[in-house]
Amino acid sequence: MAAAVRTVMTKVFVTGLKVQAEIGVYKHEIGRVQPLVVDVELDVPTAGADRLAETLNYETILSAAREIAAQGHIELVETFAERLAHACLADPRVTKARVRVEKPLALAPDAVGAGVEITLLRG
């Protein structure tokens, strides 16, 4: 007889999401759109999900990232990451949101990218 199996948590993720945003603290960054590369990983209890309505649609992550970028200039990638993590936690099923935001032009040509990773936990 097979042992009982249960899903503790499902990770819903989006990696390499490209977003154009007005971001930065330096004078040459003000009023200028720059690329960001965003990775998001969400913990969602979705055991036995058979339909999209029973899980988190990862297109909502894309929409949230674009909406945050469209709101206007943001000084720090930390701010962008935190806003996106909070937007992901707006879905009450999400228990943990990990958001990584990379700014590829930040140290170019000396580095491929620089950025930040933030994790928010519900409750």
C-alpha positions as CSV (number, residue, x, y, z in Angstrom):
1,M,0.0,0.0,0.0
2,A,1.4,3.4,-1.0
3,A,2.1,6.0,1.7
4,A,-0.2,9.0,1.9
5,V,1.3,12.0,0.0
6,R,0.3,15.6,0.5
7,T,1.4,18.8,-1.1
8,V,2.6,21.3,1.5
9,M,3.3,24.2,-0.8
10,T,3.4,25.0,-4.5
11,K,5.9,27.5,-5.8
12,V,4.6,29.7,-8.6
13,F,7.4,31.5,-10.4
14,V,8.2,33.9,-13.2
15,T,11.9,34.4,-14.2
16,G,13.6,36.8,-16.5
17,L,10.6,39.1,-16.8
18,K,11.7,42.2,-18.7
19,V,10.2,45.5,-17.5
20,Q,11.0,49.0,-18.7
21,A,10.9,51.5,-15.9
22,E,11.9,55.0,-15.0
23,I,14.2,54.2,-12.1
24,G,17.3,55.5,-10.4
25,V,18.6,58.2,-8.1
26,Y,21.2,59.8,-10.3
27,K,20.6,62.9,-12.4
28,H,21.2,61.0,-15.7
29,E,18.6,58.4,-14.7
30,I,15.7,60.9,-14.1
31,G,13.2,60.9,-17.0
32,R,14.9,57.9,-18.6
33,V,13.5,54.5,-19.1
34,Q,15.8,51.6,-18.1
35,P,15.4,47.8,-18.3
36,L,14.8,45.7,-15.3
37,V,14.9,41.9,-15.1
38,V,12.5,40.6,-12.5
39,D,12.3,37.1,-10.9
40,V,9.3,36.3,-8.6
41,E,8.7,33.2,-6.6
42,L,5.5,32.8,-4.6
43,D,4.4,30.1,-2.1
44,V,0.8,29.2,-2.7
45,P,-1.0,26.2,-1.1
46,T,-2.6,24.7,-4.3
47,A,-2.7,21.0,-3.6
48,G,-4.8,19.1,-6.1
49,A,-5.3,22.1,-8.4
50,D,-6.9,21.1,-11.7
51,R,-8.1,24.4,-13.0
52,L,-6.6,27.9,-13.3
53,A,-9.1,29.3,-10.8
54,E,-7.7,27.0,-8.2
55,T,-4.1,28.4,-8.4
56,L,-2.4,31.6,-9.0
57,N,-2.2,32.8,-12.6
58,Y,1.3,34.0,-13.2
59,E,0.1,36.5,-15.7
60,T,-1.0,38.6,-12.7
61,I,2.7,38.9,-11.8
62,L,3.5,40.4,-15.2
63,S,0.5,42.8,-14.9
64,A,1.6,43.9,-11.5
65,A,5.2,44.6,-12.5
66,R,4.1,46.6,-15.5
67,E,1.5,48.6,-13.5
68,I,4.2,49.5,-10.9
69,A,6.5,50.7,-13.7
70,A,3.7,52.7,-15.3
71,Q,3.1,54.7,-12.0
72,G,6.1,56.9,-12.7
73,H,9.7,57.4,-11.5
74,I,11.0,55.2,-8.7
75,E,14.3,56.0,-7.1
76,L,15.4,52.5,-5.8
77,V,15.1,49.0,-7.1
78,E,14.4,48.1,-3.4
79,T,11.2,50.2,-3.7
80,F,10.2,48.5,-6.9
81,A,10.8,45.0,-5.4
82,E,8.8,45.7,-2.3
83,R,5.9,47.2,-4.2
84,L,5.8,44.1,-6.4
85,A,6.0,41.7,-3.4
86,H,3.1,43.5,-1.7
87,A,1.1,43.3,-5.0
88,C,1.7,39.6,-5.0
89,L,0.6,39.3,-1.4
90,A,-2.7,41.0,-2.4
91,D,-3.8,37.5,-3.3
92,P,-4.7,36.0,0.1
93,R,-3.5,32.5,-0.9
94,V,0.1,33.7,-1.3
95,T,2.0,33.1,2.0
96,K,5.5,34.1,0.8
97,A,6.7,36.4,-2.0
98,R,10.3,36.5,-3.1
99,V,11.1,39.2,-5.6
100,R,14.5,39.8,-7.2
101,V,15.0,42.9,-9.3
102,E,18.1,43.3,-11.4
103,K,19.2,46.6,-13.1
104,P,21.4,45.5,-16.0
105,L,22.8,48.9,-16.8
106,A,23.6,49.9,-13.2
107,L,27.3,48.9,-13.4
108,A,27.7,48.4,-17.1
109,P,30.1,47.5,-18.7
110,D,31.8,46.3,-15.5
111,A,29.0,44.0,-14.4
112,V,26.2,42.1,-16.0
113,G,23.8,43.5,-13.5
114,A,23.2,44.6,-9.9
115,G,20.0,44.6,-7.9
116,V,18.2,43.4,-4.9
117,E,16.1,40.5,-3.6
118,I,13.4,40.9,-1.0
119,T,11.2,38.3,0.7
120,L,7.9,39.1,2.4
121,L,6.0,36.6,4.6
122,R,2.3,36.9,5.3
123,G,1.4,37.3,9.0
